[in-house]
Amino acid sequence: MTDISPPRAAPIASEDDPLVFTPVPFAAKRYGGWTADRQRQFIHQLSRIGVVSAAANAVGMTRDSAYKLRKRKGAESFAAAWDMALNMGHDNASEHAITRAIDGYTVPYFYGGLMRGEVRRYDNRLLLAALAAHSK
């Protein structure tokens, strides 16, 4: 299931935050471009999601433009934060998958057009996939 909720605001960063970085500089400001705030939001979303295209979409940008930004001159700090955020996002997704596989998830069941209850489902394939991804 895809999370379609609006992007959460990035928390206030502190000096000891591993995701603190220097935004990629631009000669001219462009409306709808990669502003410093949008770069911070992207890194925050990437640390939550662990998927570049989803993080870029969450801040209104494209995957290709994110990779172009990463390759720009002066993007070393941004690229380091990107790598750290991507690892955090993968860990977050793996933890979520393992928890869901072990604890299960509820599925409503209906009879006669009315919801009559819920059934807890467990997915061993999800657990195996999460464990395999976690061990890499």
PyMOL commands that set and color helices and strands:
alter all, ss='L'
color gray80, all
select helices_A, chain A and resi 36-49+52-58+63-71+76-103+124-134
alter helices_A, ss='H'
color red, helices_A
select strands_A, chain A and resi 105-111+114-121
alter strands_A, ss='S'
color yellow, strands_A
deselect
rebuild
show_as cartoon
